[in-house]
């Protein structure tokens, strides 16, 4: 039983910056869901060990507030916003706010070297930037001496003290609207089992990933949940038990490797029993084994796995352990 049908690509040059293709009707779709399902959950994210939720009406209001905040920082239809970090609610909301103003949105991989970051700034000429972590902010400030660096930097997390006197304007995400308060409203959330739930545990290193998430989320009207971090993704996924996965081929391979690690070593009697059970799905022991593995992976409600317009071959593991055959979701 192989879990390596998805081969990891060889090491290459750092990923190039890309324009995020936000569907033209994104704001109209957001307003639609805010009107027809205002109190239904739209976004979920685990922060500091607790789940938080944005309803559709909250999400629309937050995008409008952030758009006002961006305008106050000089963002216009001629501006360019560079995004980098984990794909999570704040990043999605800022991207939609910039899109609503008419500016361009770009994504940069979070782990670019200083040289690659400087080259990206030179190519993109961003006016504004959004970063996820304190370290990213420090890296972007270090590259900020160039005239091509963004003049306004927005960060989810600010360090206790900024180095020197940065040339750029540095803002915490919570103060983007000038009120110095955390985005609102955010409420604690408990998972409703009947509601379809999309899931992502990616960052802007996934080429095209932000566009995929926005497209699948706004077209379906389903809630979209995010792990607190990649390190906690397995645990957080088990708590959510999503019905759909929005993951890159590389991340799917990581999940396949995770399944392999949970199985007994090849050649052992436990592994042979497992393979015999999978070959006889009608047997009770096979059903019990599948239920256990799916629950450990958070797959007990899984119905589909997103696939690009040119589908990749999923690891054989997913054919054996998923709950239902995955439907195809195209970008």
C-alpha positions in Angstrom: 0.0 0.0 0.0 1.9 3.1 -1.3 1.3 6.6 0.0 3.9 8.2 -2.3 2.0 8.5 -5.6 2.2 12.2 -5.2 5.9 13.0 -5.6 7.2 16.1 -4.0 8.7 18.5 -6.6 12.4 18.9 -6.6 13.9 21.9 -4.9 13.7 25.0 -7.2 14.2 28.7 -7.1 12.0 30.6 -4.6 8.3 30.9 -5.7 7.7 33.9 -7.8 5.2 36.6 -6.7 1.8 36.1 -8.3 -1.3 38.2 -8.9 -4.2 36.9 -6.9 -7.1 36.3 -9.3 -10.0 37.3 -7.1 -13.3 36.5 -8.8 -14.9 39.7 -10.1 -18.2 39.0 -8.3 -16.5 38.3 -4.9 -18.1 41.3 -3.1 -21.5 40.6 -4.7 -21.3 37.0 -3.5 -20.2 38.1 0.0 -23.2 40.5 0.2 -25.5 37.7 -1.1 -24.5 35.3 1.7 -24.7 38.2 4.3 -28.3 38.8 3.1 -29.6 35.2 2.8 -27.5 33.6 5.7 -26.5 36.5 7.9 -26.2 34.5 11.1 -24.6 31.4 9.7 -20.9 30.9 10.3 -18.6 32.1 7.4 -15.1 31.8 8.8 -13.6 29.9 11.7 -10.1 30.1 13.1 -8.4 28.7 16.2 -6.5 31.4 18.1 -4.7 30.9 21.4 -6.4 27.5 21.9 -10.0 28.8 21.3 -12.2 28.6 18.3 -13.6 31.9 17.0 -16.2 32.4 14.3 -17.3 35.2 12.0 -20.9 35.1 10.7 -21.6 36.2 7.1 -22.9 39.6 8.2 -19.9 40.1 10.5 -17.6 39.2 7.6 -19.2 41.8 5.2 -19.0 44.5 7.9 -15.4 43.7 8.6 -14.4 43.9 4.9 -16.1 47.3 4.7 -14.3 48.5 7.8 -11.0 47.3 6.5 -11.6 49.0 3.2 -12.2 52.3 5.0 -9.0 51.7 7.0 -7.0 51.0 3.8 -8.3 54.2 2.2 -7.2 56.2 5.3 -3.7 54.7 4.7 -3.7 56.0 1.1 -4.9 52.8 -0.6 -6.7 53.4 -3.9 -7.5 51.7 -7.2 -3.9 52.4 -8.3 -2.4 50.8 -5.2 -0.8 47.4 -4.9 -1.1 45.1 -1.8 1.4 42.3 -1.2 0.3 39.5 1.2 2.4 37.0 2.9 1.8 34.4 5.7 -0.8 31.9 6.7 -4.0 31.7 4.8 -6.4 32.7 7.6 -9.3 35.1 8.2 -7.4 38.4 8.6 -5.5 37.8 5.3 -8.7 36.9 3.4 -10.5 40.0 4.8 -7.6 42.3 3.9 -7.5 40.9 0.4 -11.2 41.3 -0.1 -11.0 44.9 1.3 -8.3 45.8 -1.2 -10.2 44.2 -4.0 -13.3 46.1 -3.1 -11.3 49.4 -3.6 -10.0 48.2 -7.0 -6.4 47.8 -6.1 -4.2 44.9 -7.2 -3.4 42.0 -4.8 -0.3 39.9 -4.8 0.9 37.0 -2.7 4.5 36.2 -1.6 5.8 33.0 0.0 6.4 33.5 3.7 9.9 32.1 3.7 11.6 34.3 1.0 15.2 35.2 1.6 16.2 38.9 2.0 17.5 38.9 -1.6 14.4 37.2 -3.0 12.2 39.6 -1.0 14.1 42.6 -2.4 13.7 41.3 -5.9 10.0 40.7 -5.4 9.6 44.3 -4.2 11.5 45.6 -7.2 9.2 43.6 -9.6 5.9 44.3 -7.8 6.4 47.9 -6.6 3.9 47.3 -3.8 2.4 50.3 -2.0 1.1 48.3 1.0 2.0 45.0 2.6 0.4 42.6 5.0 2.4 40.0 6.9 1.4 37.4 9.4 4.2 37.0 11.9 6.6 39.2 13.9 9.6 37.7 12.1 8.1 38.4 8.7 7.6 42.0 9.7 11.2 42.3 10.8 12.3 40.8 7.5 10.2 43.2 5.5 11.5 46.1 7.5 15.0 45.0 6.8 14.3 45.0 3.1 12.5 48.3 3.4 15.4 50.6 2.6 14.8 50.1 -1.1 12.4 52.6 -2.7 10.4 49.7 -4.1 9.4 48.4 -0.6 5.8 49.0 0.5 5.4 52.3 2.3 2.7 50.9 4.7 3.1 47.6 6.5 0.2 45.9 8.3 1.0 43.0 10.6 -1.0 40.5 12.6 1.6 40.7 15.3 4.0 43.5 16.2 7.2 43.0 18.1 7.7 44.7 21.4 10.0 47.2 19.9 10.6 48.1 16.3 14.3 48.3 15.2 15.5 51.8 14.7 13.2 54.3 13.0 11.6 52.4 10.1 11.0 54.4 6.9 7.6 52.6 6.5 4.4 53.2 8.4 3.8 50.1 10.6 0.3 49.2 11.7 -1.2 46.4 13.8 -4.1 44.7 12.0 -6.3 45.6 14.9 -5.7 49.3 14.5 -6.1 49.5 10.8 -9.4 51.3 11.2 -7.8 53.8 13.6 -9.8 52.6 16.7 -7.0 50.4 18.0 -9.4 47.6 18.8 -9.5 44.0 17.7 -11.7 43.2 14.7 -15.3 42.6 15.8 -17.5 40.7 16.2 -15.7 37.5 17.1 -17.6 34.8 19.0 -16.6 31.5 20.5 -17.7 28.6 18.4 -18.8 25.0 18.8 -18.9 22.8 15.7 -22.5 22.0 14.3 -22.3 18.6 12.9 -24.9 19.1 10.2 -23.2 22.2 8.6 -20.8 21.6 5.6 -17.4 22.7 6.6 -14.4 23.6 4.3 -10.9 23.3 5.7 -7.5 24.7 4.9 -4.1 24.6 6.7 -2.0 26.4 4.0 0.0 29.6 3.6 0.8 31.9 0.7 3.5 29.5 -0.4 0.7 27.6 -2.1 0.7 29.0 -5.6 -2.8 30.1 -6.4 -4.1 29.0 -3.0 -5.7 32.3 -1.9 -7.7 32.4 -5.2 -8.8 28.8 -4.6 -10.0 29.5 -1.1 -11.9 32.6 -2.0 -13.5 30.9 -5.0 -14.6 27.7 -3.2 -15.7 29.6 -0.1 -17.8 32.4 -1.8 -19.3 30.1 -4.5 -20.4 27.5 -2.0 -21.5 29.6 0.9 -20.0 27.0 3.3 -18.1 28.0 6.3 -14.3 27.9 5.9 -12.1 26.9 8.9 -8.4 27.3 9.5 -5.9 25.6 11.9 -4.1 27.7 14.5 -0.8 26.7 13.0 0.6 24.0 10.8 2.0 22.3 13.9 -1.5 22.0 15.4 -3.2 21.2 12.1 -3.9 17.5 12.8 -5.4 18.2 16.2 -7.5 21.1 15.0 -8.7 19.2 12.0 -10.0 16.4 14.3 -12.0 19.0 16.2 -13.6 20.4 13.1 -14.1 17.1 11.1 -14.5 19.0 7.8 -16.6 17.8 4.9 -14.2 19.3 2.3 -10.4 19.8 2.1 -8.9 22.8 0.2 -5.3 21.7 0.2 -2.3 21.8 -2.1 -0.9 18.6 -3.6 2.1 18.9 -1.3 -0.1 19.2 1.8 -2.2 16.2 0.7 1.1 14.2 0.5 1.8 15.3 4.0 -1.5 13.9 5.1 -0.8 10.7 3.3 2.5 10.4 5.1 0.6 11.1 8.4 -1.6 8.1 7.7 1.4 6.0 6.9 2.9 6.9 10.3 -0.3 5.9 12.1 -0.2 2.4 10.6 1.9 -0.5 11.7 5.3 -0.9 10.0 5.2 -2.8 6.7 5.8 -6.6 7.1 4.4 -6.8 10.6 1.4 -8.9 11.4 -0.6 -5.7 12.4 0.1 -4.2 9.0 -0.9 -7.4 7.2 -4.1 -7.5 9.2 -4.7 -3.9 8.2 -4.2 -4.6 4.5 -6.4 -7.7 4.8 -9.1 -5.6 6.4 -8.9 -3.0 3.6 -9.2 -5.8 1.0 -12.4 -7.0 2.7 -14.4 -3.8 3.4 -17.6 -5.7 4.2 -16.0 -7.1 7.3 -16.8 -5.5 10.7 -13.1 -5.2 11.6 -12.5 -3.3 8.4 -15.3 -0.8 9.2 -14.0 -0.3 12.7 -10.5 0.2 11.5 -11.5 2.8 9.0 -13.7 4.6 11.5 -10.7 4.8 13.9 -8.2 6.1 11.3 -10.7 8.6 9.8 -11.4 9.9 13.3 -7.7 10.3 14.1 -7.3 12.3 10.8 -10.5 14.3 11.2 -11.9 12.6 8.1 -15.1 11.2 9.6 -17.3 13.7 7.6 -15.1 14.1 4.6 -17.0 14.1 1.3 -14.6 15.7 -1.2 -11.1 16.9 -1.8 -10.6 19.9 -4.0 -8.8 19.2 -7.3 -7.5 21.7 -9.8 -8.7 21.9 -13.4 -5.9 19.6 -14.3 -6.4 17.0 -11.5 -3.4 15.4 -9.8 -3.4 11.8 -8.8 -4.3 11.6 -5.1 -2.4 9.2 -2.9 -3.9 5.7 -2.7 -4.3 6.3 1.0 -7.2 8.7 0.4 -9.0 6.2 -1.7 -8.8 3.8 1.2 -9.6 6.0 4.1 -11.9 8.7 2.9 -15.6 8.5 3.9 -17.0 9.0 0.4 -15.5 9.3 -3.0 -14.3 12.9 -3.3 -16.2 15.1 -5.8 -14.2 17.3 -8.1 -14.0 21.0 -7.3 -12.4 23.0 -10.0 -10.6 26.3 -9.6 
